[in-house]
Amino acid sequence: MTDVPLSSYTFLIMVLIVAIMVGFFIVKNLMKLVINSVLGLLLLFFVNYFHVLAAVGKPDIPITPLTFLICLFGGIPGALLLILLQLLNFPL
Protein backbone atom coordinates (compact mmCIF):
# COMPACT_ATOMS: atom_id res chain seq x y z
CA MET A 1 0.00 0.00 0.00
CA THR A 2 1.35 3.40 -0.99
CA ASP A 3 1.33 6.23 1.50
CA VAL A 4 -0.10 9.46 0.08
CA PRO A 5 1.33 12.59 1.69
CA LEU A 6 -1.04 14.63 3.82
CA SER A 7 -0.32 17.69 1.67
CA SER A 8 -1.96 15.96 -1.32
CA TYR A 9 -5.20 15.49 0.63
CA THR A 10 -5.03 19.08 1.87
CA PHE A 11 -4.57 20.36 -1.67
CA LEU A 12 -7.45 18.22 -2.94
CA ILE A 13 -9.77 19.50 -0.20
CA MET A 14 -8.79 23.11 -0.94
CA VAL A 15 -9.48 22.63 -4.67
CA LEU A 16 -12.85 21.07 -3.84
CA ILE A 17 -13.80 23.97 -1.55
CA VAL A 18 -12.83 26.53 -4.21
CA ALA A 19 -14.82 24.64 -6.86
CA ILE A 20 -17.89 24.61 -4.61
CA MET A 21 -17.53 28.34 -3.92
CA VAL A 22 -17.21 29.15 -7.63
CA GLY A 23 -20.23 26.98 -8.45
CA PHE A 24 -22.30 28.68 -5.76
CA PHE A 25 -21.27 32.12 -7.07
CA ILE A 26 -22.27 31.22 -10.63
CA VAL A 27 -25.65 29.79 -9.58
CA LYS A 28 -26.39 32.80 -7.36
CA ASN A 29 -25.64 35.29 -10.15
CA LEU A 30 -27.50 33.21 -12.72
CA MET A 31 -30.61 33.26 -10.54
CA LYS A 32 -30.38 37.07 -10.29
CA LEU A 33 -30.21 37.32 -14.08
CA VAL A 34 -33.17 34.99 -14.57
CA ILE A 35 -35.29 36.85 -12.02
CA ASN A 36 -34.36 40.21 -13.58
CA SER A 37 -35.29 38.94 -17.06
CA VAL A 38 -38.63 37.57 -15.91
CA LEU A 39 -39.47 40.80 -14.07
CA GLY A 40 -38.56 42.86 -17.15
CA LEU A 41 -40.86 40.76 -19.34
CA LEU A 42 -43.65 41.02 -16.77
CA LEU A 43 -43.21 44.80 -16.59
CA LEU A 44 -43.55 45.08 -20.36
CA PHE A 45 -46.59 42.79 -20.33
CA PHE A 46 -48.36 44.74 -17.57
CA VAL A 47 -47.58 48.11 -19.16
CA ASN A 48 -49.31 46.87 -22.30
CA TYR A 49 -52.09 45.01 -20.49
CA PHE A 50 -53.16 48.00 -18.40
CA HIS A 51 -52.52 50.50 -21.26
CA VAL A 52 -50.28 52.66 -19.08
CA LEU A 53 -48.88 54.57 -22.03
CA ALA A 54 -52.40 55.47 -23.19
CA ALA A 55 -52.59 57.81 -20.19
CA VAL A 56 -50.00 60.04 -21.89
CA GLY A 57 -51.43 59.54 -25.38
CA LYS A 58 -48.96 56.97 -26.65
CA PRO A 59 -49.72 53.56 -28.18
CA ASP A 60 -48.77 50.32 -26.47
CA ILE A 61 -45.34 48.83 -27.05
CA PRO A 62 -45.61 46.09 -29.68
CA ILE A 63 -44.29 42.72 -28.59
CA THR A 64 -41.87 41.83 -31.36
CA PRO A 65 -38.84 39.54 -31.30
CA LEU A 66 -36.64 42.64 -30.85
CA THR A 67 -38.57 44.00 -27.85
CA PHE A 68 -38.75 40.51 -26.36
CA LEU A 69 -34.97 40.08 -26.63
CA ILE A 70 -34.32 43.55 -25.18
CA CYS A 71 -36.44 42.68 -22.15
CA LEU A 72 -34.98 39.19 -21.93
CA PHE A 73 -31.36 40.34 -21.88
CA GLY A 74 -31.91 43.78 -20.33
CA GLY A 75 -34.44 42.82 -17.68
CA ILE A 76 -36.09 45.70 -15.83
CA PRO A 77 -33.68 48.34 -17.23
CA GLY A 78 -34.41 47.01 -20.72
CA ALA A 79 -38.16 47.32 -20.19
CA LEU A 80 -37.73 50.85 -18.83
CA LEU A 81 -35.60 51.71 -21.87
CA LEU A 82 -38.37 50.46 -24.18
CA ILE A 83 -40.94 52.55 -22.31
CA LEU A 84 -38.70 55.62 -22.54
CA LEU A 85 -38.12 55.08 -26.26
CA GLN A 86 -41.87 54.72 -26.81
CA LEU A 87 -42.51 57.95 -24.91
CA LEU A 88 -39.93 59.73 -27.10
CA ASN A 89 -41.64 58.43 -30.29
CA PHE A 90 -38.67 56.28 -31.27
CA PRO A 91 -40.02 53.45 -33.45
CA LEU A 92 -38.98 49.89 -32.64
Secondary structure by P-SEA (a helix, b strand, c coil): cccccaaaaaaaaaaaaaaaaaaaaaaaaaaaaaaaaaaaaaaaaaaaaaccccccccccccccaaaaaaaaccaaaaaaaaaaaaaacccc
